[in-house]
């Protein structure tokens, strides 16, 4: 018996070695030694920790000059894990030996956070939270965005990293198209290295022959409470994502302000006047004089949109309408715009320049919204918590398209020209590990938190979330539609826009439909430009 087993083992060993030799001679990798698995996907999906890997390693991108275009690299460890994993990208080479330097490509390791309690589910059949679980969200940069030096020794270091058996690690890749890039096709590669060898993929980028403006056409105001009195770094991070700071007391000197305008597209600022009136407190402080407001305005560059945001959601405080008119009179005498977060009220039509409404306030007041738009006022939208069961949500446990579609397609379809968000740095005591935000018996994961603190990754200031990237993509969608409108194709532009996001109820949940519409817009713009 013992001899039979020994002989069987001997024959099995010979057979295995012979089979391995056949694979080697045929150019096939060792079947008994699994290697790392890589794939690519677009930006509009999340890669779960244990999702099945994709089978595509080449990515095709389309972008205008002055635009960011992202994609993701998925990496999966074999059964014995991976160590010392790193990712590299090449320059992108295009027509006439033109090059888009790899310095224009930013890499991040995606950081998973756990949602302990799902967002509220208000029923219906339109838009539901995905529930408890792990979500990639925080973005750990490979290098310091200001010094461009490698980040090492931090609590959270992007690369190199180890990966447990069977687990996925996605890498977010931001490609920025320089404003001096020549239109045409550019090619490059990315490489993933590890203790189990390396794997490569191809990057193809078509640069369209038009530019996105430095200053976004979509207005915005995003507040940074923790960062309000710091240097320009947090503001710069907002501007890189096509958003404007909405905080009252930014500590910017005139030289910094001018640089942010000319180099990064700063277009608006909020002046430091606040009445104290909101949905919880129906009382206002005395009106500042026109001279005070004008003096504050004079501290800023003359080509900025300056506004006073004096009240917040005072719809039920009807006795405040007269005091609000007094505020508005002095604001206007100072040559500044007046922004009010509330549904339009006919009594205040002459007092307010910018009305900011959430989806439910919009849907409850369609006639008044139309009236103020016809009067030449602006209407922006805002969101918070989990309003209703239909409109897009800005919470972590919702599909990525929720963050992108309102800014471009829905805004354009409804004639809205801006977005406001109450806070982007509402951090828990341990924000890289705890994103839950309990409020009145419900949980709103990621509410008020579009950035993560930079300390844990070795930089001052803040670093972005994936959700912020999707918002940026939506602002760029708005730009595509706006460009096509300005080229005399408003009907065509709005037809495409409304086919994707007609209003707060009728909008696609399919990323491929949105991406197809964006490509239609880009191709149509380039066709007109090249006539």
Secondary structure by P-SEA (a helix, b strand, c coil): caaaaaaaaaaaaaaaaaaaaaaaaacccccccccccccccccccccccccccccccbbbbbbcccbbbbbbbbbbbccccccbbbbbbcbbbcccccccccccbbbbbbbbbbbccccccccccccccccccccccbbbbcccccccccccccccccccccccccbbbbbbbbbbbcccccccccccbbbbbccccccbbbbbbbbccccccccccccbbbbbcccccccaaaaaaaaaaccccccccccccaaaaaaaaacccccccccccccccccccccccccccaaaaaaaaaaccccccccccccccccccccaaaaaaaaaaaaaaacbbbbbcccccccccccccbbbbcaaaaaacaaaaaaaaaabbbbbbbbcccccccccccccccccccccccccaaaaaacccbbbbccccccccccccccccccccccccccccccccccccccccccccaaaaaaaaaaaaaaaaaaaaaacaaaaaaaaaaacccccccccccaaaaaaaaaaaaaaaaaaaac
